[in-house]
Structures are given as C-alpha cells and as structure tokens.
Amino acid sequence: MEKLNLGKRNVVPNSFNQMLIVTKYSFLDYLRSRRFFVLLMIAVIIGLVLTGVVGYFKPTAFLSSALSFYSSWWGMSATFIVILSAVFFGGDAISGEFQNKTGYFLVGNPIRRSAIYTGKYIAAFIGALIILAVFTAITICNGLYYFGSGGAPYQFAESFLLSILYIASALGLTFFFSSLFKSSTMSILTTVILLLFAFSLVQTLVATLANIQPWFILTYGAQVISNVLSATYPPAVTTSSAGPGSHFTLTTYNVGLYEGIAIMLVYFAVTSIAGLLVFERKEFN
C-alpha cells in the first residue's frame, strides 16, 4: 500500500487517494494482461470483418444513407462489444480476490473496501472505454470513407453516449455477481448467460406471451442504443400476426429514449451499491 511522506511521518492515504492507487494498479494489471489484448483483437476483428463485408458486397442496408450505415454497423455490434468488455474486465474483478487468495494481502492493509471496489470498477470502466473507442474509431473511419466528412449524423453521437451508459450499468451488474460469488467461473458464467441469453429470452416471453412491457430488464433498456439510430423512432408498441388467418399476434415493445436511460441508470445504481454492500460484508476465510 502506498504511503504519503509528510515530513518525517508516513501517513496512510485517505479514501480518495486509496481509490486512485487501486485504480492505477488495477488498470496497469489490465493493460499487462492477456485478456485486454484478446478483447482488443476481438473488437478489431469485428471491425475489419464488417469493413470487408461492406466493402465487398456493398449492401444497400448499409450504404443507402449515413444514418442507415451507422444504424446497421453500430446498432448490431456496439452492445455486443459492451457486454464482452463488462465480462472480460469485471467478471472476476472481486471474485478473483477470493479465489486466488490475493484479497488476504489486500484487505490486510489499512485500506477501505469501498476504495478497493470503486478503484477496481473505475479501472474496468476505463478499460472498457478503450475497447469501445477503438471500435468507434473503425466505425467512423468507414463512415468517413463512404459519406465524407459530413457523414456522421448526430444520432450516432447520442448512441455512443448511451453505449457508455450501458458500459456503466453492465459493469455494475457484473461487479455485483463478482462480489456475490467466490468463484470467478461462476461470476463470469452468470453474467454471460444473463446478458447474452437469459435477459433476451425473458424479454421475449414476457412481451409475447404475457403482453407485459419488460421495463425491468437491462438489455431491454439498452435497445435505446440502436433505437436512436432509426430514421423514425420506433413506436412504443407494435403488433403483428403470426401468419395469414392466424389469431395469434406477436407484441413487440420498444423502449423510449428517457425510459431506456432510466433503466440503465437504475441498474447501475442498484447493482453497484448492492455489490459494494456484499463485498463489505464478505469474509476472507
């Protein structure tokens, strides 16, 4: 644990400085780890594959307008990049301290657990931002190539900011499960299953079978990232028939802009605080 040298005394840093120290070294650990470069390569590969596909096939859905380009490119990829970043950086951020026994040495120092938790969260958030920024740069370079310097619509800036909010909320959920379990495998699997499969399945079942708006699901709120890139914002509710002459209708709910922001903010606040409380009370034994 770093100490501040004040005159002839070594003074333990206050909570804010403790958080900065944890952030610094946690972020350096991420930069030196294999997972950072693996995730960075995944983001680059996705960007290069999209670049090659659009350049070779020139699909109308991408190239009919600047807005349709960013909607097709960013809308279907950004949320996936965010989820991978949350899992890679936050999946074992806390549980790893229990599983690898490193927490014994960390909490033995005069340092608040809240500083540990917050510092690790900020480091993970910065790492996820770097990955998203790299993918954003590839996206913008392609947009400039096809539509020139004036090609990026303001909706893309909105979607990018909403993606950052999604990073914060997804990391909050990830850190909660990372605090809840002492096994890194369990915390990572739980987060992956929820964000990639379970939330989407529950959302479909609730909306289709029960005709209830799935406002309580994080991935439903995150749909606002792609919705803002639509030429006309999707209506709140749409219904369609399952087939000719069928009496069964499919109901689709589209999250509103402010509603989506509220859902992600609530998930960020509730899961982050809950994860911190669990970590504060969990014993290293």
N, C-alpha and C positions, 0 to 999 in steps of 0.2 A: 504494500500500500504506500503510495507516495506521501510525503510529508512536506509541509511548508516550513522553511527555515526562517524564523522570525528572531533576529538577534542571536542569542545563544540557546533558544528553545526550539524544539521541534514540536510543531502544533499540528494535530490531526486536521485535515481539510474539513470544511463544513459540508453539508449535504449536497449543495450545488456543485462544489468542486469535486466531491466524491463521484457525483454523477458524470461530470466531464471526464474524469480519469477512466471510469468504467467504459464510457462511450468510446474514448480514444483507443483503448487497448482491445475492446471487443471489435471495433471496426478494423483495426490492424489485423486481428485474427481472421476476420472475414476476407480481407484482401490477400492474405497469405494462404488461405485455404483453397483446396481443390474445388469445393462447391461453387465458389464465386466465379471461377473461370469456366466451370461446366455450365452454369446458368448463363453466363455472358455468351458463351458459344451457342447455347440454345437460342437465345434472343437473336444473335447474328444470323444463325442458320435459318430461322423462321423468316427474318427479313430478306435474306438472299434468295430463299425459295420463292417467296412472294414476288421479289423483283424479277426472277427468271420466268415465272409463270405469266405475270402480267406483260413482261416484255415480249415473250414468245407468242402467247395466244391472243394478247390484246383484247380481253373480254370487255364487252360493252358495259357490263355492270360496274366495271372499274373506271373506264375511260370516257363515259358519256358526259361527265361534268366533274369539276373539282370536288364538289360535295359528295357525289356518289363514289369517287375514288377513296376519299378518306373514310367514308361510311363502310365501304366494303373491306378496305385494308385494315383500318384501325378497329372498327367495331367488332370484328370477329377474332382479333388477336390480342388486343390490349388486356382484356380481362384474364385471359389465359396466362399472359406474362406476369400479371399481378399475383395471381394465385400461386404460380411456381415460385415467385420471389418470396412470398409470405411463408411458404412451406420450407424453402431452402434456408432462409435466414432466421426464421422464428420457430421452426418445428422442434428443435432441440435446444433452444437458447437457454431455457430454465431447466428442463428435464435432464439435459446433458450434465448439469452441475451435480445432480443426484446420481445419475447412472455412472458417471466417470469418477465420482467421489471428489471432484475438484472443488465442490462447494464447501467441503470441510476446511480447506485452506482459505477460501474467500471470506466466508462469514466469520472466521476466527479473527479477522482483523476488525478494528473499530470502524466499521462501515455500515451504514443503514441498508437494510434490504431494499427499501424503496429506491435508493440510489443505484443499487445493482440492477433492479428490474427496469427502471427508467433508462439507465445508461445502455443496457443491452437492447431495449426497444428502439432507442434513437439510432444506435449503430445499425440495427437491422433495417430501420426505415431509410437511412442514408444509402445502405447497400442496395435496397430495392429501387430507390430513386435512380441510382446509377444505371441499373439494368434497364429500367423504363426509359431513361434518357437516351441510351444507346439505340433502342428500338425506335424511339421517336425520331432520332436523327436520320435513321434509314428511311423511315416513312416520309419525312419532309423532303429528303433528297430526291426520292422518287416523285413526290408531288411537284417539286420544282422542275424536274425534267419534263414531265408531261404537261404541266399547266403554267409554267413560268413563275416569275417572282410574285405575281398577284394571285396565285392559285390557291393558297391556303385559306379556307373560309374561317370566319370567327367561331363557327361551331366546333371546329377542331380544337381550338384553344379551350373552349368550355369542356369538351370531352377529356382533354389532357388533365385539366384541373380536377375533374371528377375522378379520373383514374388515380390521382394522388390521394384523394379522399378514400378511395377503395383500398389502396395500399394500407392506409392507417387503420381502417376497420378490419381488414383481413388479418393484419398483424396483431391487432387486439385479440381477435378470436384465436389465432394461433398461439399467442403467448398465454392465453387462458388455459388451453389444453396442455401446453408445455409445463405450466405450473401445476396442473391437476395431476398429471402422471409423472412417475419417477422413471419411466422408460421412454427413451427417445423414439423408439419404434412405434409405441402406442400413440404418442402425441402426434407424430408425423402422419401415421395412417389415419387417425381420426380426422385430422384437418383435411387431408387429401380427399377422403371419402365424402366428407360433408360438402366441401367447396366444389368438387368436381362432379359428384354424383347425387348424393342424398338430398341436398337442398333443391336441385333441379327436379328430382323425382317427386318430392313432396309438393313442390310448387305446381307441377303438372296435375297431380292427383287432386290437390285442394281446389285448384281453379276449374278443372274439367268435371270432376265428379260432385264436388260439394258446392261449386259456384261461389266460392269464397275468395276474396282478394287476398293473396299471400303476402300481406304487408309485413309479416313477422319474419321473413326470410331475407338474409343478407344478399344473396345472389339476385333476388327479385329487385331489390333496391339498386343493385349495380347495373341493371339493364339500362339505367338512365345514361350510361356512358355511350351506348350505341343509339339510344333514342334521340339524343340531341343532334345526332348527325343525319337525321331524316329530313327530307325536304319539307315535309309537314309532320309535325309531332304526332305520333300515333295516338288515337283516341283511347280513353281510359279503359273501355271495354269493347271487345269485338266478338261477335258470334258467327259461327259458320256451321253448315250442315255437314254431317259425316259422309254423305253421299246422296245421289238422286233418290228422292222419295223417302229418305231416312227421317225419322222423328228424333234422332239423337243429334244434339248440337254441341259443338265444341266452344267453350268460352275461354277467351284469352284476355288477360288483364295486362295493361301496360302502365308501368309506374310513372307518375308525374314527376316533373323536374324537382320541385321542392320536396315532394314526398320521398323521392329516392335519396336526396341529400339528408333528409331527416333520419331515414332508416340507417344509412351508413354512419351518421354521427352517433345515433343511439347505440349501435353495435360497438363502435369504437369506445365510447364512454363506459358502457356497462361491462363489456368483456375485459377492457384494460383494468378497470378498478377491481373487478372480480378476480382476475388473475393475480393482481398485486396482493389482494387480501389472502388468497390461498397461499401464495408464496411466503407471506409474512408469518403465517401460522404453521407452515410445514416444517417438521423437524428433520435434521440430517442424522439418521440413526442407522 
